[in-house]
């Protein structure tokens, strides 16, 4: 895996990389130029838009932010580009909160501080970790996001606020379907840590995220491999793997074939 070729340097986003170049279980690699992942795209410059839309042929944006985040941040530059389709697919069961930048910890389970949960729910999170909560709360959005990534009429980019948690879960599922090794999937997730300082600086410039970020040490936001390992282990133990979970939510063999053809050499 060549990290130097996977990163895409933009003026208005710092955590942008290609899902290509990752090792697969059959000895191959995932394909470049088809699916990208990113932090918030709100600050893209004209030059960034030209690179993404003109050179990289971006046609689909999978926006995983909450309704509140989108409302507070306002329309981003890509919403004004006719060639680009915006797919807003929040992974939250909306309950009046705004972001998931600040994740609290309760006996090792990561939960949203603003979201009210009963004791039974919290007990479940202690076992599964917070990432599984995205799938439990919004399986429809997860499946729709993956189907959008499988479209073959141009490149797609998946993003949330930091490009770490929500984006990390959806991209991990896509890479699992494409046949990437677990080691490569976890390495891609952890790579966000290489840009953490820049990510946090960008988010602190927005009133939407500043208070959440300032309430915790910066290192608390670092992606740790055990978080994603726990998420994948839960899917393995409870459902027989990520693909089996997806199939239980309506994902089909045709869907898998389409996404594999997008992401495989």
C-alpha positions in Angstrom: 0.0 0.0 0.0 1.5 3.3 -1.1 0.2 6.0 1.3 1.8 8.7 -0.8 -0.3 8.0 -3.8 -3.5 7.5 -1.8 -3.7 11.0 -0.2 -5.3 13.8 -2.2 -4.1 17.2 -1.2 -6.8 19.9 -1.3 -6.9 23.4 0.0 -10.2 23.1 1.8 -10.1 19.6 3.2 -7.3 17.7 4.9 -8.4 14.0 5.3 -9.0 13.1 1.7 -7.7 9.8 0.3 -8.4 7.2 -2.3 -9.7 3.7 -1.4 -7.4 2.3 -4.0 -4.1 0.5 -3.5 -5.3 -1.6 -0.5 -4.3 -5.3 -0.3 -7.0 -7.9 -1.0 -7.3 -11.4 0.3 -6.5 -12.9 -3.2 -3.3 -11.0 -3.5 -4.6 -8.1 -5.6 -5.3 -4.5 -4.7 -8.3 -2.2 -4.7 -8.8 0.1 -7.6 -7.7 3.7 -7.6 -9.9 6.6 -8.9 -13.3 5.1 -8.0 -14.2 5.9 -4.4 -12.7 8.5 -2.0 -13.2 9.3 1.7 -12.9 12.7 3.3 -13.6 15.0 6.2 -16.1 17.8 5.8 -16.2 19.3 2.3 -17.7 22.6 3.4 -14.5 24.6 2.8 -13.6 23.4 -0.7 -12.0 26.1 -2.9 -12.7 26.6 -6.6 -9.4 24.8 -7.3 -10.5 21.9 -5.2 -13.8 21.6 -7.0 -12.1 21.7 -10.4 -9.7 18.9 -9.3 -12.5 16.7 -7.9 -15.1 17.3 -10.6 -12.9 18.0 -13.6 -9.9 15.8 -13.1 -11.1 13.0 -10.8 -14.6 12.9 -12.3 -16.5 13.1 -9.0 -20.2 12.6 -9.6 -21.6 11.4 -6.2 -21.2 12.7 -2.7 -22.3 10.5 0.2 -22.8 13.0 3.1 -23.1 11.1 6.4 -23.6 14.1 8.6 -26.7 14.7 10.7 -29.5 16.9 9.6 -28.5 19.4 12.2 -24.9 19.5 11.0 -26.0 20.1 7.4 -28.4 22.8 8.5 -25.8 24.6 10.8 -23.0 24.4 8.2 -25.1 25.5 5.2 -24.7 24.3 1.6 -21.2 23.4 0.5 -19.6 24.3 -2.8 -20.4 20.9 -4.4 -24.1 21.5 -4.0 -23.9 24.1 -6.7 -22.2 21.8 -9.3 -24.7 20.3 -11.7 -22.6 17.2 -12.5 -22.5 16.2 -8.8 -25.3 14.4 -7.0 -25.5 14.9 -3.2 -26.8 11.9 -1.2 -27.5 12.9 2.4 -27.7 9.7 4.4 -27.3 10.4 8.1 -26.3 7.5 10.3 -28.0 8.9 13.4 -31.5 8.1 14.6 -32.1 11.9 14.8 -33.0 13.1 18.2 -32.1 16.8 18.3 -28.4 16.5 18.6 -25.9 18.1 16.3 -22.7 16.1 15.8 -20.7 13.1 16.8 -17.3 14.8 17.0 -17.3 14.4 20.7 -17.8 10.8 21.8 -18.0 10.1 25.5 -16.9 6.9 27.1 -19.0 4.8 29.5 -17.1 1.7 30.6 -15.3 1.5 27.3 -18.4 2.1 25.1 -18.4 5.2 23.0 -21.7 7.0 23.0 -23.0 10.4 21.9 -23.1 12.7 24.9 -26.2 14.5 23.7 -28.2 11.3 23.0 -30.4 9.9 25.8 -30.0 6.2 26.2 -31.6 3.7 28.6 -29.5 1.4 30.7 -30.3 -1.6 28.5 -29.1 0.4 25.5 -25.9 1.4 27.3 -25.3 -2.2 28.3 -25.5 -3.2 24.7 -23.0 -0.5 23.7 -20.5 -1.7 26.3 -20.4 -5.0 24.3 -20.6 -3.8 20.7 -18.9 -0.4 20.8 -20.5 2.7 19.4 -19.8 1.9 15.7 -22.3 -0.9 15.6 -24.9 1.6 16.8 -24.8 3.2 13.3 -25.9 0.0 11.7 -28.5 -0.7 14.3 -30.0 2.8 14.2 -29.8 3.4 10.4 -29.4 0.2 8.4 -31.3 1.9 5.5 -28.7 4.7 5.3 -25.8 2.2 5.4 -27.2 0.1 2.6 -28.0 3.2 0.5 -24.5 4.7 1.0 -22.9 1.5 -0.2 -25.2 1.3 -3.2 -24.3 4.9 -4.1 -20.6 4.0 -3.9 -21.3 1.2 -6.4 -22.6 3.6 -9.1 -20.5 3.4 -12.3 -21.1 6.9 -13.8 -18.1 8.6 -12.1 -16.2 8.7 -8.8 -17.9 8.9 -5.4 -16.7 10.4 -2.2 -17.9 9.6 1.3 -17.6 12.1 4.1 -18.8 13.2 7.5 -17.2 15.8 9.8 -13.8 14.5 10.6 -13.9 11.6 8.1 -13.1 9.1 10.8 -16.0 7.4 12.6 -19.1 7.4 10.3 -17.0 7.5 7.2 -14.7 4.9 8.6 -17.5 2.4 9.2 -19.1 2.8 5.8 -15.7 2.5 4.0 -14.7 -0.5 6.1 -17.9 -2.3 4.9 -17.2 -1.3 1.3 -13.7 -2.6 1.5 -14.9 -5.8 3.1 -17.2 -6.4 0.2 -14.4 -5.7 -2.2 -12.3 -8.4 -0.6 -9.7 -6.2 1.2 -7.8 -7.8 4.0 -8.8 -7.0 7.5 -5.3 -5.6 8.1 -5.7 -3.3 5.1 -9.1 -2.1 6.2 -7.8 -1.3 9.7 -4.8 0.4 8.3 -7.0 2.6 6.1 -9.1 3.5 9.2 -6.1 4.4 11.3 -4.5 6.5 8.5 -6.8 9.4 9.6 -4.6 9.8 12.6 -1.8 11.1 10.2 -3.9 14.1 9.5 -5.5 14.6 13.0 -4.0 17.9 13.8 -5.2 19.5 10.6 -8.7 17.9 10.9 -9.2 19.3 14.4 -7.9 22.7 13.4 -10.5 22.8 10.6 -13.3 21.7 12.8 -12.4 24.2 15.6 -12.9 27.0 13.0 -16.6 26.1 12.9 -19.0 27.0 15.7 -20.8 23.7 14.9 -18.0 21.6 16.3 -15.8 23.9 18.4 -17.4 23.3 21.8 -17.4 19.5 21.4 -13.8 19.4 20.4 -12.6 21.7 23.2 -14.2 19.6 25.8 -11.7 16.7 25.3 -8.0 16.3 24.7 -7.0 16.1 21.1 -5.6 12.5 21.5 -9.1 11.3 22.4 -10.1 11.8 18.8 -7.4 9.6 17.4 -8.6 6.5 15.5 -7.5 3.4 17.4 -7.4 0.0 15.6 -9.2 -1.7 18.5 -12.3 0.4 17.8 -12.7 -1.0 14.3 -11.6 -4.5 15.3 -14.4 -4.6 17.8 -16.9 -3.4 15.3 -15.9 -6.1 12.8 -15.7 -8.8 15.5 -19.3 -8.0 16.5 -20.5 -8.5 13.0 -18.5 -11.7 12.7 -19.8 -13.2 16.0 -23.4 -12.1 15.7 -24.1 -12.4 12.0 -21.3 -14.4 10.4 -19.6 -11.3 9.0 -20.4 -7.9 7.5 -21.8 -9.3 4.3 -24.2 -11.5 6.1 -25.5 -8.5 8.1 -25.9 -6.5 4.9 -27.8 -9.3 3.3 -30.2 -9.4 6.3 -31.0 -5.7 5.5 -31.7 -6.2 1.8 -28.3 -6.1 0.2 -28.1 -8.5 -2.8 -25.6 -10.4 -4.7 -26.0 -8.0 -7.6 -25.1 -5.1 -5.1 -22.0 -6.9 -4.1 -21.0 -7.6 -7.7 -21.5 -3.9 -8.6 -19.4 -2.6 -5.7 -16.6 -5.2 -6.3 -16.4 -4.2 -9.9 -15.9 -0.6 -8.8 -13.2 -1.3 -6.3 -11.3 -4.3 -7.7 -8.5 -4.3 -10.3 
